Amino acid sequence: MCINDNINSAHGGATLSVHARPSTYTVYTPATVALSDMTQKLTTFPLDYKTNGIHTRLPTKSNALKLVHHMGPAAEGVAYLKGNMLCMRDDTDVELPFRQESHFFYLTGVNEPGFHFLFDFNTQRSILFAPLVDEASIVWMGEPDTLPELLAKYNVDEVLYEDQLSTVLASIRPTAIHVLDINDNSALPLSNLAPSPRLEVAFLRPALAEARIIKADWEIDLLRRINRISSDAHLRLMRTVRPGQNEYELHALFVYECARRGAFFQCYSPIVASGNNAATLHYNRNNRWLDEDNPYQMLLVDAGAELLCYGSDITRTYPTGGKFSEEAKVIYHIVEDMQDVRKI
């Protein structure tokens, strides 16, 4: 459970929580729903990579060392990962919002497009390759960080430009190059390497999955922060929902509440499903009008914010008018009793 707040009754005394059976069944009261401070500043965790204007590196080098452990005997040669590129909207010069490949971010902390990463299993040296930016691009995108600035910014041993990838690989002469996917070799200068290394696709992804199971303290802090943002956004919807609204109004409000606190991305497309729309598992039209004359109509909201490639996933269901029907009360207690038994 991500929301632990009690939701106060419109009449004062009763509350609705996952652990206490209410004497009444009012879901929200706009004036009394407990929210954390929606205007609070970011915690000391460097969500925007800066604390008091000074860049704070994420300790991603330790993640690379965890990868070595989970690769086991297959940890030979190098691991190569290609970060995501900036994509353009069809037939325009407009950039689509950039979202980094999750494993790449886990190993580098880089949330910028066009980078490459090389990890030498023999020396445990991590090398980041930055994209070459021409003058025309600088006019549109601004000045890129210099190599020394990037080295200070990210927890790697060395930063070079991408045109040096071939030279570095030739100097390492790896027996194997581990990639996430066979398509990830498109940027590798394999024809220039002698002897030609093996291209391995079987080990890197499973090892990364194992390495990521146990979270570091900074990851746990980040996940808590994201889930608080998402939980507060859900509570805001509980305060706001009324019969006669449209699902897209609530969709927009959820995204807004997350974005205003720094979580620009959603972990997945929000599901705001009223009535029988909730029976469709991945309903995402989110364009139905809530019944004006049925305050017992149920609304399912399945949505969660994402920040720095870490996400949240929260689902809540409640009546649009604030009170459960008799049938819904029965179902509520069934779920509540199950949760008590399972100690959720």
C-alpha positions in Angstrom: 0.0 0.0 0.0 1.3 3.4 -0.9 -1.3 5.6 0.7 -1.4 5.4 4.5 -3.5 8.5 5.1 -6.9 8.2 6.7 -9.6 10.0 4.8 -12.0 11.9 7.1 -15.7 11.7 7.0 -17.9 14.5 5.9 -19.6 14.2 9.3 -16.5 14.4 11.4 -15.8 11.3 13.4 -15.5 8.4 11.0 -12.6 7.6 8.8 -12.0 5.2 5.9 -8.6 3.4 5.8 -7.4 0.0 4.7 -7.1 -1.1 8.3 -10.2 0.3 10.1 -13.8 -0.6 9.4 -15.7 2.7 9.1 -19.1 3.3 10.7 -20.0 5.4 7.7 -18.8 5.2 4.1 -17.8 8.7 3.1 -14.7 8.6 1.0 -13.6 12.2 0.9 -14.3 15.7 2.2 -12.6 18.5 0.2 -11.8 20.5 3.3 -10.4 17.6 5.4 -8.5 15.1 3.3 -5.0 14.9 4.8 -2.4 15.7 2.2 1.3 16.2 2.7 2.6 19.7 1.9 2.0 20.1 -1.8 4.3 23.0 -2.0 7.2 21.5 0.0 10.6 21.8 -1.5 12.4 18.7 -2.8 14.2 16.6 -0.2 17.9 16.5 0.1 17.9 13.7 -2.4 19.1 15.2 -5.7 16.0 14.8 -7.7 17.1 17.5 -10.1 20.8 16.5 -9.6 21.4 19.8 -7.8 21.5 20.8 -4.1 21.9 24.5 -3.6 23.0 24.9 -7.2 25.7 22.3 -6.8 25.5 19.1 -8.8 25.2 15.9 -6.8 26.2 12.7 -8.4 24.2 9.6 -8.1 26.4 6.7 -6.9 25.9 4.5 -9.9 29.4 3.1 -9.9 28.3 0.7 -7.2 25.6 -0.5 -9.5 28.2 -1.5 -12.1 30.0 -3.5 -9.4 26.8 -5.3 -8.5 26.5 -6.1 -12.2 29.9 -7.8 -12.1 28.8 -10.0 -9.2 25.6 -11.1 -11.0 27.3 -11.7 -14.3 29.3 -14.5 -12.6 31.7 -16.4 -14.9 30.3 -14.6 -17.9 31.9 -11.3 -16.7 34.6 -11.1 -19.3 35.3 -8.5 -22.0 33.1 -5.4 -21.8 29.5 -4.4 -21.3 28.2 -1.9 -23.9 25.0 0.1 -23.5 23.6 2.7 -25.8 21.5 5.4 -24.3 18.3 6.6 -25.9 18.4 9.2 -28.7 16.3 12.3 -29.0 13.3 11.5 -31.2 11.4 14.0 -33.4 7.6 14.1 -33.9 6.7 12.9 -37.3 7.1 15.5 -40.1 8.1 18.3 -37.7 11.2 19.8 -36.1 9.7 19.3 -32.7 11.4 17.1 -30.2 9.4 14.4 -28.3 9.9 14.3 -24.5 13.1 12.4 -23.8 13.0 9.3 -21.6 16.2 7.4 -20.9 16.6 3.7 -21.2 16.2 2.4 -17.6 19.2 0.1 -17.5 21.4 2.8 -19.0 20.3 5.2 -16.3 20.9 2.6 -13.6 24.5 2.2 -14.6 25.4 5.8 -15.4 22.9 8.3 -13.9 22.8 10.0 -17.3 19.4 11.4 -18.2 20.5 13.0 -21.5 20.2 11.7 -25.0 22.9 10.3 -27.3 25.4 8.8 -24.7 27.2 5.5 -24.8 28.6 3.5 -21.9 31.4 0.9 -21.7 32.3 -1.1 -18.7 35.5 -3.2 -18.7 35.0 -6.3 -16.6 38.7 -7.0 -16.3 39.7 -3.6 -15.0 36.2 -2.5 -13.7 36.7 0.8 -15.5 33.6 2.7 -16.5 33.7 5.0 -19.6 31.0 7.3 -20.7 30.9 8.5 -24.3 29.3 11.9 -25.0 27.6 12.9 -28.2 29.3 15.3 -30.6 27.2 18.4 -30.9 27.6 20.6 -34.0 27.2 24.4 -34.0 23.8 24.3 -35.6 22.4 22.1 -32.8 23.9 24.4 -30.2 21.7 27.2 -31.6 18.6 25.1 -30.9 19.6 23.1 -27.8 22.2 25.3 -26.0 25.8 24.6 -25.0 26.5 21.0 -24.0 28.6 20.2 -20.9 32.3 19.9 -21.4 34.1 16.6 -20.8 35.4 17.8 -17.4 31.9 19.0 -16.4 30.4 15.6 -17.4 33.1 13.8 -15.4 32.1 15.8 -12.3 28.5 15.2 -13.1 28.4 11.5 -13.4 29.9 8.7 -11.3 32.2 7.2 -14.0 35.9 6.8 -14.4 36.3 8.6 -17.7 34.4 10.6 -20.2 35.3 10.8 -23.9 33.5 11.8 -27.1 31.6 9.2 -29.1 34.1 9.2 -32.0 36.7 7.7 -29.6 34.6 4.5 -29.0 36.5 2.6 -31.7 39.9 3.5 -30.4 39.0 2.5 -26.8 37.6 -0.8 -27.9 40.7 -1.5 -30.0 42.9 -0.8 -27.0 40.9 -3.0 -24.7 40.7 -5.9 -27.3 37.7 -7.5 -25.5 37.0 -11.2 -26.0 33.3 -10.5 -25.7 31.0 -7.5 -25.9 27.8 -7.9 -23.8 24.8 -6.0 -25.0 21.1 -5.8 -24.0 19.8 -6.6 -27.4 21.2 -7.6 -30.7 20.1 -4.2 -32.1 22.4 -2.4 -29.7 25.4 -3.3 -31.8 24.5 -0.7 -34.5 26.9 1.9 -33.1 29.7 -0.6 -32.4 32.7 -0.4 -34.8 33.1 -4.2 -34.9 34.6 -4.3 -38.3 37.6 -2.4 -37.0 38.4 -4.9 -34.2 40.8 -7.7 -34.7 40.4 -10.4 -33.5 36.6 -9.9 -33.7 35.0 -10.3 -30.3 31.9 -12.4 -29.5 28.7 -10.4 -29.3 26.8 -11.7 -26.3 23.1 -11.0 -25.7 22.3 -13.8 -23.2 23.8 -12.5 -20.0 23.6 -8.7 -19.5 19.9 -8.2 -19.2 19.3 -11.1 -16.7 22.3 -9.9 -14.6 21.0 -6.4 -14.5 17.5 -7.6 -13.5 19.1 -9.5 -10.6 21.3 -6.5 -9.6 18.3 -4.2 -9.5 16.2 -6.4 -7.1 17.9 -5.1 -4.0 17.7 -1.3 -3.9 20.4 1.1 -2.6 19.4 3.7 0.0 19.2 6.5 -2.6 16.9 4.3 -4.8 14.6 3.7 -1.8 14.5 7.4 -1.0 13.6 8.1 -4.6 10.9 5.5 -4.6 9.4 6.9 -1.4 9.4 10.4 -2.9 7.7 9.2 -6.1 5.1 7.3 -4.2 4.4 10.2 -2.0 3.9 12.4 -5.1 1.6 9.8 -6.6 -0.3 9.2 -3.4 -1.0 12.9 -2.9 -2.2 13.2 -6.5 -4.6 10.3 -5.9 -5.9 12.1 -2.8 -6.3 15.3 -4.7 -8.6 13.4 -7.1 -10.6 12.0 -4.2 -11.1 15.5 -3.0 -12.1 16.8 -6.4 -14.2 14.1 -8.1 -17.9 14.9 -8.5 -20.8 13.3 -10.5 -21.0 15.0 -13.9 -17.3 15.5 -14.5 -15.4 13.9 -17.3 -12.7 11.3 -16.9 -10.3 13.4 -18.8 -10.6 16.2 -16.2 -9.4 13.8 -13.5 -6.7 12.5 -15.8 -5.4 16.0 -16.4 -5.5 16.8 -12.7 -3.5 13.7 -11.8 -0.8 14.5 -14.3 -0.7 18.1 -13.2 -0.3 17.3 -9.5 2.6 15.0 -10.3 4.3 17.4 -12.8 4.1 20.4 -10.4 6.2 18.5 -8.0 8.9 17.5 -10.4 7.5 14.2 -11.8 7.0 15.2 -15.4 6.5 11.6 -16.7 3.8 9.0 -15.8 5.0 5.5 -15.3 2.2 4.4 -17.7 -0.8 6.0 -19.3 -3.2 6.8 -16.5 -6.4 4.8 -16.4 -9.4 6.8 -15.2 -12.3 4.5 -15.6 -15.9 5.1 -14.4 -18.6 2.6 -14.2 -18.2 -0.5 -16.5 -15.1 1.1 -18.0 -13.2 -0.2 -15.0 -13.8 -3.8 -16.3 -11.4 -3.1 -19.2 -7.9 -3.8 -17.8 -6.0 -1.2 -19.8 -8.8 1.2 -20.5 -7.2 4.5 -21.4 -9.8 6.5 -23.5 -10.5 8.5 -20.4 -13.3 10.5 -22.1 -16.6 9.3 -20.5 -18.8 11.7 -18.5 -19.5 10.5 -14.9 -23.2 10.0 -14.3 -24.7 13.1 -12.9 -27.6 11.3 -11.2 -25.7 8.4 -9.7 -23.5 9.3 -6.7 -22.7 5.7 -6.1 -21.0 5.2 -9.5 -17.6 3.7 -8.9 -14.4 5.3 -10.3 -11.2 3.4 -10.8 -8.0 5.4 -11.0 -4.8 3.4 -11.9 -2.0 5.9 -12.2 1.5 6.6 -10.9 4.3 9.1 -11.4 7.7 8.4 -12.7 10.9 10.2 -11.9 14.5 9.5 -13.1 13.4 6.2 -14.6 11.8 5.0 -11.3 8.1 4.6 -11.2 5.1 4.0 -9.0 1.9 2.1 -9.6 -1.2 2.8 -7.5 -4.8 1.9 -8.0 -7.8 3.2 -6.0 -11.5 2.7 -6.5 -14.2 4.8 -4.9 -17.7 6.3 -5.5 -17.9 9.5 -7.4 -20.4 11.0 -5.0 -18.4 10.1 -1.8 -20.5 7.3 -0.4 -20.5 3.6 -1.1 -23.7 1.8 -2.1 -24.8 -1.2 0.0 -23.4 -3.6 -2.6 -20.1 -1.7 -2.6 -19.9 -1.9 1.2 -20.0 -5.6 1.0 -17.2 -5.8 -1.5 -15.2 -3.2 0.5 -15.3 -5.4 3.6 -14.3 -8.5 1.6 -11.2 -6.8 0.3 -10.5 -5.3 3.7 -10.7 -8.7 5.4 -8.5 -10.3 2.8 -5.9 -7.5 3.4 -6.0 -8.0 7.2 -5.5 -11.8 6.7 -2.6 -11.3 4.3 -1.1 -8.5 6.5 -0.8 -6.2 3.5 
